[in-house]
Amino acid sequence: MVIIGGLISNREEFSDSQIPFLGDIPVLGYLFKSRSKTVTKTELVILLQPVIISK
């Protein structure tokens, strides 16, 4: 097998969630909020497998 080429992609997603009304309080709101980060890595590789056909 021979690797001809490929592409690599990294994707980061951030999401915030909070308890309604309690997350909006200016100082204490941080106790009722959460933030999450999702990282996705995608690889696309082109492979070539040479085959010899004899007659």
URRACOR-V258749 format. One record per backbone hydrogen bond with DSSP energy under -1.0 kcal/mol. CO is the residue of the C=O (numbers start at 1). NH is the residue of the N-H. Records with the same first field share a line. If there is no record, write none. Layout:
CO=NH  NH
//
This chain:
2=48
5=46
7=44
9=42
11=40
13=38
15=36
17=34
19=23
20=22
25=29
28=31
29=32
32=19
34=17
36=15
38=13
40=11
42=9
44=7
46=4
48=2
//
